[in-house]
Amino acid sequence: MLAALLADSSGQALAHASAWAVFAVGAAMILTGALGVVLLRNPVHCALMLVITLFGIALEFIDQSADFLAAVQIIVYAGAVVILFLFVIMFLGVDRKEAISAEPTRFQRPLAVLLGVVALVEILALSRIDHWSAGTPSQSGALSGPGSNVQKLGQAIYTGYLLPFEMTAALLVIAVVAAVVLSRRHQPSASEMSELDQEELLSARRFTPPDQGDQS
Amino acid sequence: MSVPSAWYLVLAAVLFGLGATGLLIRRNVLVMFMCIELMLNAVNLTFVTFSRDLNDIGGQVNVFFVLVVAAAEVVVGLAIIVAMFRRRAAATADDIHILKG
């Protein structure tokens, strides 16, 4: 978007340079944040590094004219998901450092790095064997053309993708109910208790201090 | 013309690899969750790049759905972590077996 504005005003070369500059800044932010998440020991620092990565991703979205998604990325991820992470970290009081030197299983760490490198090399090798993308262009609506990004995205979601959209609504409701059920403190009813527990509960109820007993 | 899409795809691949490595290295469940978020974001970046490459709105619609699913996943996952902490004050992946029945 910024690149397009610059192309109108002062030529192709400047637009080209600015697109590369935005890409480079975004890439630096993404990689710094990702390394921070993987390597830092304090979970709070990891969450803050995650924010840097998410901002970098939003920057790359803007660079590719996905304006709406960049805004949603900031609002949903940086605004809601990371805050939820930080809330849980603070709520549970786990902002202490992880003993990163203690290895749970032998050779776990070198093997993990090896696996990550193998996955990366595989992706890159596959992309060299074939083209990055091969498919019918504009299958579900053109990206370029008149109209804003939000308008085209909304039209696609509310026409061709209406059923998945409704299903995500149901998914969100299910997630909210699940969160409430999972984090609720469980109070066992009498039928779920053992006989011993029931006896204890009954005797505790039977015993009332004398002054309270007089009032009732 | 802007940056070629191969650069974005390589960047996304590197981010995905970092997230996968972090998921395998770390033992704190919260940080493992953050690494999953990294991998999801790498995939989102590829979706947007392919969307631009093929001039197709479908990729961006998919990113929208990934965002929704990721939000739901985080909500349920964090609820499970909180439930786990109720039982035992530690958040390593080795403690998840206490959740069974």
Chai-1 contact restraints between the chains, C-beta under 6 A:
chainA,res_idxA,chainB,res_idxB,connection_type,confidence,min_distance_angstrom,max_distance_angstrom,comment,restraint_id
A,A3,B,S2,contact,1.0,0.0,6.0,A-B,restraint_1
A,A19,B,S2,contact,1.0,0.0,6.0,A-B,restraint_2
A,A19,B,V3,contact,1.0,0.0,6.0,A-B,restraint_3
A,W20,B,V3,contact,1.0,0.0,6.0,A-B,restraint_4
A,F23,B,V3,contact,1.0,0.0,6.0,A-B,restraint_5
A,A27,B,L11,contact,1.0,0.0,6.0,A-B,restraint_6
A,I30,B,L15,contact,1.0,0.0,6.0,A-B,restraint_7
A,A34,B,L15,contact,1.0,0.0,6.0,A-B,restraint_8
A,A34,B,L18,contact,1.0,0.0,6.0,A-B,restraint_9
A,A34,B,L38,contact,1.0,0.0,6.0,A-B,restraint_10
A,V37,B,M34,contact,1.0,0.0,6.0,A-B,restraint_11
A,V38,B,L18,contact,1.0,0.0,6.0,A-B,restraint_12
A,V38,B,G22,contact,1.0,0.0,6.0,A-B,restraint_13
A,P43,B,N28,contact,1.0,0.0,6.0,A-B,restraint_14
A,P43,B,L30,contact,1.0,0.0,6.0,A-B,restraint_15
A,P43,B,V31,contact,1.0,0.0,6.0,A-B,restraint_16
A,C46,B,V31,contact,1.0,0.0,6.0,A-B,restraint_17
A,C46,B,M34,contact,1.0,0.0,6.0,A-B,restraint_18
A,L50,B,M34,contact,1.0,0.0,6.0,A-B,restraint_19
A,I57,B,N41,contact,1.0,0.0,6.0,A-B,restraint_20
A,I57,B,L45,contact,1.0,0.0,6.0,A-B,restraint_21
A,E60,B,L45,contact,1.0,0.0,6.0,A-B,restraint_22
A,F61,B,V48,contact,1.0,0.0,6.0,A-B,restraint_23
A,Q64,B,V48,contact,1.0,0.0,6.0,A-B,restraint_24
A,Q64,B,R52,contact,1.0,0.0,6.0,A-B,restraint_25
A,A66,B,V48,contact,1.0,0.0,6.0,A-B,restraint_26
A,A66,B,Q60,contact,1.0,0.0,6.0,A-B,restraint_27
A,L69,B,Q60,contact,1.0,0.0,6.0,A-B,restraint_28
A,L69,B,V63,contact,1.0,0.0,6.0,A-B,restraint_29
A,V76,B,L67,contact,1.0,0.0,6.0,A-B,restraint_30
A,V81,B,V74,contact,1.0,0.0,6.0,A-B,restraint_31
A,V88,B,L78,contact,1.0,0.0,6.0,A-B,restraint_32
A,L92,B,F85,contact,1.0,0.0,6.0,A-B,restraint_33
A,V94,B,A91,contact,1.0,0.0,6.0,A-B,restraint_34
A,E98,B,N28,contact,1.0,0.0,6.0,A-B,restraint_35
A,R109,B,I25,contact,1.0,0.0,6.0,A-B,restraint_36
A,A112,B,T21,contact,1.0,0.0,6.0,A-B,restraint_37
A,A112,B,L24,contact,1.0,0.0,6.0,A-B,restraint_38
A,A112,B,I25,contact,1.0,0.0,6.0,A-B,restraint_39
A,V113,B,T21,contact,1.0,0.0,6.0,A-B,restraint_40
A,G116,B,G17,contact,1.0,0.0,6.0,A-B,restraint_41
A,G116,B,A20,contact,1.0,0.0,6.0,A-B,restraint_42
A,G116,B,T21,contact,1.0,0.0,6.0,A-B,restraint_43
A,A119,B,G17,contact,1.0,0.0,6.0,A-B,restraint_44
A,A119,B,A20,contact,1.0,0.0,6.0,A-B,restraint_45
A,L120,B,A13,contact,1.0,0.0,6.0,A-B,restraint_46
A,L120,B,G17,contact,1.0,0.0,6.0,A-B,restraint_47
A,I123,B,A13,contact,1.0,0.0,6.0,A-B,restraint_48
A,W132,B,A6,contact,1.0,0.0,6.0,A-B,restraint_49
A,W132,B,L9,contact,1.0,0.0,6.0,A-B,restraint_50
A,S133,B,F50,contact,1.0,0.0,6.0,A-B,restraint_51
A,S133,B,D53,contact,1.0,0.0,6.0,A-B,restraint_52
A,S133,B,L54,contact,1.0,0.0,6.0,A-B,restraint_53
A,G135,B,L54,contact,1.0,0.0,6.0,A-B,restraint_54
A,P137,B,L54,contact,1.0,0.0,6.0,A-B,restraint_55
A,P137,B,N55,contact,1.0,0.0,6.0,A-B,restraint_56
A,S138,B,N55,contact,1.0,0.0,6.0,A-B,restraint_57
A,S138,B,D56,contact,1.0,0.0,6.0,A-B,restraint_58
A,Q139,B,D56,contact,1.0,0.0,6.0,A-B,restraint_59
A,S140,B,I57,contact,1.0,0.0,6.0,A-B,restraint_60
A,S140,B,G58,contact,1.0,0.0,6.0,A-B,restraint_61
A,G141,B,I57,contact,1.0,0.0,6.0,A-B,restraint_62
A,A142,B,N55,contact,1.0,0.0,6.0,A-B,restraint_63
A,L143,B,N55,contact,1.0,0.0,6.0,A-B,restraint_64
A,L143,B,I57,contact,1.0,0.0,6.0,A-B,restraint_65
A,S144,B,N55,contact,1.0,0.0,6.0,A-B,restraint_66
A,K152,B,I57,contact,1.0,0.0,6.0,A-B,restraint_67
A,L153,B,Q60,contact,1.0,0.0,6.0,A-B,restraint_68
A,A156,B,I57,contact,1.0,0.0,6.0,A-B,restraint_69
A,A156,B,V61,contact,1.0,0.0,6.0,A-B,restraint_70
A,I157,B,V61,contact,1.0,0.0,6.0,A-B,restraint_71
A,Y161,B,V61,contact,1.0,0.0,6.0,A-B,restraint_72
A,T168,B,V68,contact,1.0,0.0,6.0,A-B,restraint_73
A,L171,B,A72,contact,1.0,0.0,6.0,A-B,restraint_74
A,L172,B,A72,contact,1.0,0.0,6.0,A-B,restraint_75
A,A175,B,A72,contact,1.0,0.0,6.0,A-B,restraint_76
A,A175,B,V75,contact,1.0,0.0,6.0,A-B,restraint_77
A,A175,B,V76,contact,1.0,0.0,6.0,A-B,restraint_78
A,A178,B,V76,contact,1.0,0.0,6.0,A-B,restraint_79
A,A179,B,V75,contact,1.0,0.0,6.0,A-B,restraint_80
A,A179,B,A79,contact,1.0,0.0,6.0,A-B,restraint_81
A,L182,B,A79,contact,1.0,0.0,6.0,A-B,restraint_82
A,L182,B,A83,contact,1.0,0.0,6.0,A-B,restraint_83
A,S183,B,A79,contact,1.0,0.0,6.0,A-B,restraint_84
A,S183,B,V82,contact,1.0,0.0,6.0,A-B,restraint_85
